[in-house]
């Protein structure tokens, strides 16, 4: 029988293929990037075994488990595990705590398919703890700098051109504002944290000890930035990205209208445009109270006219009206206040080229 593997760092750094033998309900609450769920038991089977364990103890639960997963059902599951193991000879398997379920899968693979396949000691729980500690350690040990700026200045574009960026909005699949939802939805909070942690781990292994992050609130859509990292983000220096109102309007038009509409159509086909329209209108409704009734109605009228024109002719020009109004009257005053509040932390300000050059030079200096 192969030894348990407990080098979690090696597993994540080398993208070792992982077979998750937990029940689907556990898997969907949170998993690691790229992992395949090949459960020992279905959700209903797991529930029945769990009830038996509470009422009659471990031995009775084990007997019931073997009854539930037997015959053709057992053969099919072993075949799926064997196919995975043969396709991924460098992989590992695990259950929640590295206990009975992964032991059974490992034993059946050996006995029935002749395959010695390693399992992860401590299971999902130990690997998850390792990743949470990875983020906590980076927050405490690394040099961090935040990238701030008005809405539409292209902060994400700057991050994409930096080797030492941590793109929180990218992990969260959300653009961070009231209008930030994507057509493809968000990961679970656990999945978001795991994506962040694996990226941090790989970058630190490559020698990066300074990270640039966008100045975010604690919540990026429905995903919460890990508290140790968020707390540190409130204390570190900032770089402020600037751009003209005209270019910001064009960037928002591209990202939140043209590209988002195309994304909805790509995902939802014929329904895509109507779903895109609903999403845009709902996003404006989400800030109804903060806009005030009159301003909300005026911007809503412009948006509805723009969507009607887009549906009719494909033209997007009218969208500039509500974008310009929303920036001037809503977002910009908020950001002016934020900039004044955080002014003492801002160590550099400039447009794209200058900010990129400064951040790269800063990283080289720290390195």
N, C-alpha and C positions, 0 to 999 in steps of 0.2 A: 504494500500500500504506500503510495507516495506521501511524503510529508506535507503537512499543511504549509501554505505560503503566507507569510505575515509581512513581507516586504511590500507594503502598500505603495510606497514611493515608486518602486520599480513598475508595479502594475499600471499606475497612471502615467508615468513618464513615457513608457514604451507602448502605451495604448494596447495593452494585452487584452485579447478578446475575453469577454466575461459572459458566462451563462448564469442568469439569475433564476434560482429554483423556487423563489418565493411565489405565493399565490398572486394572480393578476391584480387583486385589489391592493396588495402591498406595493407591487411594482408601479402602479399608476399614481400612487401618492408621491413617489420620488424614486429616481434611479440614476445611474451614472451614464455619462455620454456614450452612446453606441452599444449599450448592453442589450442582449437578447433575453427575453423572458421565456424560459422553458420550464414551467412549474412542475413540481412533484405532484401537487394537488390543485384542483380547481378551488374557487372561492367557497363553493358549497361544501366540498369535501373537507376543506380546512376548517370550516365552521363546525361541521359535525365532529371532527376529531377534537377540536378545542373544547367543545361542550362535554364530550366524553372524558377528556382529561380532567376537567374541573369536577365532574361528578363521580368518576370511578378510578382516576389516577392514571399514571403514565403507561403502565403495562396494558391496560384495557384500551387506551388510546392508540398504542402501537398496533395492537391486534386489529382494531377497527380500520386503521390506516392501510394495513396490508390487505384487508378485505375489500376496501374501496378501490385501491389501485392494484388490480390483479388481472390475470387473463389477458385479453386483447388490449385493454386499456393500458396495462403495464407494458406490454410489448411495444405499443405505439410510442409511448413516452421514452422508453429506453432507445428506440430507434432514432427519435428526434435528438436525444442527447448524444448518441453515438455519431450521428451525422455532423453535429456541431463539433464534437471533439476531433473527428477526423479532418474536418475542414479547417480547424483552428488548433493545431497541435501545440501552439505556444500559449493557449488560453487557460482559464481557470473557471471553477464553478463555486457558487456560494449560496447560502440561505441567509436568514436574518442575523443569527448570532454565531454561525459556524457550528451549529449543533446537529440535531438528529436528521433533519431533512437533507442537508448536504451530505451527511455521512451515508444515508440510504442511497442517494443518487450515485455517489462515488462507488459504493459497494456493488450496486446493481450493474453499473457500467463495467466494473471489473469482472463480475461473475457471469453476466449474460452476454457482454460484447467483447470481453477480453481487453478492455482499455483501462490502463492506469491513468487517471486524470486528476490533477491537483485541485484541491479546494482551498478556499481562503480561510485561514484561521481567524476567528472572531467575526467572520461574515460581513454582511452589509453594514451592521452597526459599527464595527471597528473601522471600516473604510470611511464611513460617513464622519465619524469622530476625527479621523486623520485629516479629512478635507476641511472640516470646520476649524481645526487647529492650524492648518496651513494658512487660511485667511487671517485668523487672529494673529499669528506670528508675523505675517507680512505687514499687517496694520501697525504692529508695535515696532518692527525692526527696519522697515523700508522707508526711503525718502519719498514722500508723496507730494504732488502738486495738482491743484484743481484747475480745470479749464472752464472759465465762465464767459458769459456774453449774452447779448440780447437774443430773443427768439429769432431763428432764421439766419444766424451768422455763420452757420456751417461747422459747428463744433465737432459733429460726428465725422465730417470730412477730414478735419485736422487729425483727429484720433486715428483714423484709418491710415494715415501716412506716417505714423510713429510706431517704432518697434516696441516701445515701452508703454503703450496705452492699455488700459483696462476699460473695455467698452461695455459699461453696465447696461446701456440700452440695447446693445447687441445681444447680450446673454438673456435679457428679459423679453426680447422681441417686441419692443415697445419704444416709442419715441419720447416718452417721458412727460408729455404735456396732456391737457384735456383732449387734444386731438391725436394722441399718440398711438392709439390701437391699430394693429396691423390686421390684414385679412386672415392671417394664419393663426391668430390667437397666441397666448402666452404659455410658457412652461409652468409647471408647478413651482412653488417657492423653493422646494428642495432641489429640483432640477436646476433652477437658476443659480442657487448657491454652489451646486456641484460644478457647473460650467465655469463659474468665476474661479473657484478653487483650483481646478485642473489647469486653467490658463495661468494663474499665479504661480503654481508649482513649476510648470514648464518654463516660464519666463525666468524665474529665479534660478532654475537649473542651468539656464543658458547664460547666467551671470548678470542678469538685470536686477538691480537693487533700487531703482527709482521708477515710480509709476506715475503716469498722467491719467487722471480720471475727469470726466465731466462733473461739474458742480450740480449734483442731483439732490432732490428731496429724498427722504428715507424710502418712499414708495416709488418704484418705477412701474407705473400701472398697478398691477396686483402683486408685484414682486417686491419684497422688502430687502433693502441692502443690509447685510449682516451688521449687527449693532457695533461690534468693535471697530469695523472699518468706517461705518458712518460717523461714529463719534470722533475718530481721528480726522476724518474729512472736514470737520468743523474747525480744526485748529491749524491746518497746513496752509502754505502760501498759495496764492492764486495768480493765474495769468488770464487777462481779459481779452477776448477776441472781439474785434470791431469790424463792421461792414456798413455800407450805405443802406438806407431804407429801401431804395429801388432794388438792389441786389438781393436783399433779404426777402422782399415780396416775391421776386422771381424764383428764389430757392424754395420757398414755401409752396408756391404754385406747382413747381416741379415735384416736390416730395409728397405733399399732402393732397394734391389733386391729380396730376397726370400719372405719377407712378403708383399712387395708392389705388386709383381707379383701375389701372392695368393689372395690379395685383389681385383685386377683387374679381375681375373678369377671368383672370388666369385660374383662380381657385374655384370660382362658382359658375363659370360659363355664362349662360344667357341671363341668369339672375344677378350677375356681378354688378352691373351698373346700378340697379335699384338698391342692392345691399350697400354699395358704396355711398349712394345718396342718403340712405337712412343713417349710416354711420356718421357722415359729415353733419347732418342736421342734429343728430343726437349729441354729438360733441359740443355743438354750440349751445344746445339746451342744458348741458351739464354745467355751464357757467352762467346760466340765466340770472341767478340771484346776484352774483358778483358783477354782472354787466349792468343790471337794472333793467326794468321792463321796457322803457322806450328805446334804449340802445340795442337791447336784444332783438326787439321787433324790427328795427331798421336794418341791422345786419342780417337777420333771418330773411327779410324780403330780398336783399341783394343776393344772398346765397341761393334762395329758391329760384330766382330768375337766372342765375348763373348755371344751376343744375339743369333747368329747363332748356337753356340754350345749348349746353353741352350734350344733352340727350338728343336734341333736334339736329344739330349741325356738327357736333364734335368740337366746336370752338370752346376754349377755356378762358378767353379774355375777361369775361365779366367777373370771374372769381377774384381778380385783383382787387375789386371793390371791397369785399368783406375782409380780405386779408390785410389790406392797407388800414382799414378802419380798426380791425382787431389789434394790430400792432400799435398804432398811434394811441388808441384810447384805452387799451386794456393791458397788453403785455409790457409795452415800453415803460409806462409809469411804475409798474411793479419792479422791473429790472433796474430802473434808475434808483429806486429806494434800496434795493438789494446791494447795488454797487456802492452806494454811500455807506451802508451798514457794514460792508465787508472791505471798505476802502483800504484799511490799514494792512490787510493781508495781500493786496494786489501788488506784485513785484514787477509786472511788465504788462503793457497793453499795446495792441497794434492789430493790423489786418493780417490776413492769412499768411502771406510769405514771411512777414516779420515774426509772427508768433511761432510758426514752424521752425524758423532758424533759431529763435531764442530757446525753444524747448529742446531742440537737438543739441545745441551748444551747452545747455544746462545739464543734459544727461551725460554728455562727454566730460564735462567738468566734474560731475559727481563720480563718474566712473574712474 
